[in-house]
Structure formats: C-alpha cells, structure tokens
C-alpha cells in the first residue's frame, strides 16, 4: 500500500470510537485545555449507531467527568427502584434475597439507560466544546512513525473493489495524525488487536475472556410495566451447557430491555446461543411479561469478561487503549460503562500532561498506572475471582465461592484468592463427536423469532460491492477442519446468521453482520478475522 498517496491532517489527540470511553477522553481534554485539537472518528453512520449495552449505568464515571450532568438534560431519567435476582428452572424460579448479595451488587443509585442515547448526548457536549466528531469514518489501518510508535490512523477509505484493490473511483482515505492516538473501539477492536500484538501488551496477562450479549427492546402491556425494575437471572435454559444469564430492565414508555448473555468459553460446539436466548423468553415468568407486547429492536455484541487478570498493558508508544478495547467490565455487576468513562478521563489527563511537557509519541505510563491503582483497578480487582471460578468450576462454585470472595473483599479490602483464566474461548471449544446435538424448538413468531427476521430489526446494512470485512486466513479451513471436527460452529455462534454451510461450501453473508465480533473470538481454528467495513456500514441501533 506504500504507493497509495493520502492527504493528512494533524491533531493533538486522535480518538478512534465515539463510545463512552472515547467521548469522555475528548470532553476531558477540552476541559483541561480548550485550545487542544481533538478529533473523534466513529465508524457508525452516526454516534450511537453501533452502541449496544444493557444498560444499568453506574453514574460514578459521569460524576467524575461532568459533575453537573443531572442539570444538563442528560438522557438518564430512570433510576433503579427495584432489584431482583432469580435462579430459573424450566417451569419456575427461586428469588435470591438481596441481603445475601454483596453490597457491590446493589443497583440502587444506578440508572436504566440507552447507552446509544447517552453517547449521542455526550457527543453534543463534546462538539459544544470544540471537539471535531466525524461519524461514518471507519479506521482501517494504523500509521506508524519512524521509531515504530503509533502516529495516527487511516480513515475514510471508500469504494474498494470486491478483491480489496483500489480502482479509479476509490477514495483512498486520509491519514489523521496525532501526538497521541486513543483506541476506544470497544470489544475486540481490529486496530486494538494489532497494537496489542505488535507491542506485546498482553504479556503476563491471562487470556482475554468474552461473552455474547443479545438484546431486544419490547413494548409491553402498560399493566405489566414497572418502571425502574431491574431483574437478572441465571440457570435455565443454559444450565450446565454454558455460563451466562439474562437481564430484564424496565425503562420508561412501557418499554423493557430483554437481554441474554452466553459466556463464549462453552465447550459444546452444538450450542446455539441465539436459540438459547429465544428459548429463555418462553420461561413462564418471562412469557407472562412479554405476552401481548411486541419486539421493536434487536442487536448483539460481544462483551470483554476477563477482568483484572486479562487486562493488557493499556499504554503503548504513541497512544492508549480505552474502555472495552482493554477490557474493563465488572462481570458480576454486568457493568463497564463507568470504567470506560473513567479510563477516557485518565487517558486525557495523561496526554494533557505529556503535551504540556512538550512530549509526543511516547508511552503514557502514568495512564496505565492510574488504570491499575485507581478506581478502575479497585473495581476490577475485588471481583477478580468470580469469572475464573465460573469458567473453571461452574455456576455453583461461582455463586458460593465467588460470592464469599466478594464479601471478603468487601469486608477486608482484599482476598487471598488470585485465580487465573486457563485458556482462550476458542481453545475451550470441544470436538463435535464428544457432545450431543441440542434440539431447539422452532421460534413461534410471537415470543421467539428466527435470526434473519430479528436481524432486520437491527437495521444493519453493508455496501455489497465492497470486499467482505470477514476474512479467512485459510479458505479451506471451514470445510476441511471446522465441519468434520466441530460441526462448523460458526453456523450457530453468530447471532446474525452470517455463516452457512450450503452444498458443501462455506458461505459468508457479510451483509448481515452486526459487528458483534463473536466469530473473531470463538472460531476454534482462529481462522476468521474481523476487519472494519467502509464507514457508515453495519447496524443502525436507535435506542440500544
């Protein structure tokens, strides 16, 4: 690509991704110095188009960033009023009393929100401060400096030929260069993957762990709606087949968020996460809530779940990893947005100090130190054993020992346990011959839906003439390895029906992709590489 000539623009800080982390960094930079030149590049068609989160928001991150947000007409209007936790069986449920749960699990003081709308509001605040925000600008490559440091990104490449080549009408994009580059791409970002590998940032850390989160928005019978109610469940239908659970959040306007998370370290390649989600909605407790209602939106997204043990070094020459690009989700709390905001704030402060000292392109070690020793590190460290207990020993051990460990951390501030993650989610996948296929009931079209019908509610779209952004390292692997050994699980783990085996051929329907990144994570042969399509493509989530 050396022959491609591109124009360039220079900034003080270039931020990739207009999520809560990237926007927090932009806002904080402008708070510290209004004259700093800051740009935010967002691959979605608009800010918020690719944001999918539960979400019950812990406001601590926003409190630190914008202390007066409650008087700024933020779209954060639904405080949590009731907090329920159930263990499900196929025909019933048992509620776990709140007093048994460690205090950190309490959701009172938090808010049910659409993080897409929160990010749209944060973008308005940033633009009002002079931040340049460019949606529809996918960042496809890193620009390195003479010393190997990250110097900038390539953004805005449009019109590539189907084979990836440049044609007469191809827009080659621009190089956006910065004294520092912040990668806030979210889970399994393509540029973040490159940087983590190039600078060996994960050295000494456990393998990163992931979950697949699927979510529908429902409008329900007003008589059943209980604004501010938060419900989480575990158990059926996953039982021992996989870790995970559900969330049901009652927001305003008679709407509820219905979500389901499957941990991607499951062994049985016959497991079909999307169909587990659909089956969950037929549980009597859930079916009664949704009966008479209608689903109005659908989406899916991977979740970084490794926590403290899997956190890579977050600073590298020329930039930093923010939020879920590094993995800052507190798994038992099912919350990461507050840590994403805190990471953006901390990165901005480190860059401001460095730029003020006349530095650029170096490693912001102070940021990494703040992540590990400040509020983010404390939040992650006290729950560090819950996920490895769940992954390595199952749900019962996680609830019993993990719960006790969180209580010990709460009382004494530390715990003697320091467990590690043993292997990646791809490596956890077992051989098909060792497991029994699972017979899933057919969706009824009322409570449960087939994948392609649901994907239409994600409003996802990709320009079909461009090269597929889902690339195979070896095109022969799906049929020669994954089909005979694993019954090609891509047919099932993808929540958007992208992958099919048709007439002894592996078919990639990249137009369906909702950018969840599950294929990049779970493919047992690690043969699928998720890259960015051209800007503006992908889902268009309205209120996720």
C-alpha positions, 0 to 999 in steps of 0.5 A: 500500500506504500504507493497509495498517496493520502492527504493528512491532517494533524491533531493533538489527540486522535480518538478512534470510537465515539463510545463512552470511553472515547467521548469522555477522553475528548470532553476531558481534554477540552476541559483541561485545555480548550485550545487542544485539537481533538478529533473523534472518528466513529465508524457508525453512520452516526454516534450511537449507531453501533452502541449496544449495552444493557444498560444499568449505568453506574453514574460514578464515571459521569460524576467524575467527568461532568459533575453537573450532568443531572442539570444538563438534560442528560438522557438518564431519567430512570433510576433503579427502584427495584432489584431482583435476582432469580435462579430459573428452572424450566417451569419456575424460579427461586428469588435470591434475597438481596441481603445475601448479595454483596453490597457491590451488587446493589443497583440502587443509585444506578440508572436504566439507560440507552447507552446509544442515547447517552453517547449521542448526548455526550457527543453534543457536549463534546462538539459544544466544546470544540471537539471535531466528531466525524461519524461514518469514518471507519479506521482501517489501518494504523500509521506508524512513525519512524521509531515504530510508535503509533502516529495516527490512523487511516480513515475514510477509505471508500469504494474498494473493489470486491478483491480489496484493490483500489480502482479509479473511483476509490477514495483512498482515505486520509491519514489523521495524525496525532501526538497521541492516538486513543483506541476506544473501539470497544470489544475486540477492536481490529486496530486494538488487536494489532497494537496489542500484538505488535507491542506485546501488551498482553504479556503476563496477562491471562487470556482475554475472556468474552461473552455474547450479549443479545438484546431486544427492546419490547413494548409491553402491556402498560399493566405489566410495566414497572418502571425502574425494575431491574431483574437478572437471572441465571440457570435455565435454559443454559444450565450446565451447557454454558455460563451466562444469564439474562437481564430484564430492565424496565425503562420508561414508555412501557418499554423493557430491555430483554437481554441474554448473555452466553459466556463464549468459553462453552465447550459444546460446539452444538450450542446455539446461543441465539436459540438459547436466548429465544428459548429463555423468553418462553420461561413462564415468568418471562412469557407472562411479561412479554405476552401481548407486547411486541419486539421493536429492536434487536442487536448483539455484541460481544462483551470483554469478561476477563477482568483484572487478570486479562487486562493488557498493558493499556499504554503503548508508544504513541497512544492508549487503549480505552474502555472495552478495547482493554477490557474493563467490565465488572462481570458480576455487576454486568457493568463497564460503562463507568470504567470506560468513562473513567479510563477516557478521563485518565487517558486525557489527563495523561496526554494533557500532561505529556503535551504540556511537557512538550512530549509526543509519541511516547508511552503514557505510563502514568495512564496505565498506572492510574488504570491499575491503582485507581478506581478502575483497578479497585473495581476490577480487582475485588471481583477478580475471582468470580469469572475464573471460578465460573469458567473453571468450576461452574455456576455453583462454585461461582455463586458460593465461592465467588460470592464469599470472595466478594464479601471478603473483599468487601469486608477486608479490602482484599482476598487471598484468592488470585485465580487465573483464566486457563485458556482462550474461548476458542481453545475451550471449544470441544470436538463435535463427536464428544457432545450431543446435538441440542434440539431447539424448538422452532421460534413461534413468531410471537415470543421467539423469532428466527435470526434473519427476521430479528436481524432486520430489526437491527437495521444493519446494512453493508455496501455489497460491492465492497470486499467482505470485512470477514476474512479467512486466513485459510479458505479451506479451513471451514470445510476441511477442519471446522465441519468434520471436527466441530460441526462448523460452529460458526453456523450457530455462534453468530447471532446474525446468521452470517455463516452457512454451510450450503452444498458443501461450501462455506458461505459468508453473508457479510451483509448481515453482520452486526459487528458483534465480533463473536466469530473473531473470538470463538472460531476454534481454528482462529481462522476468521478475522474481523476487519472494519467495513467502509464507514457508515456500514453495519447496524443502525441501533436507535435506542440500544 
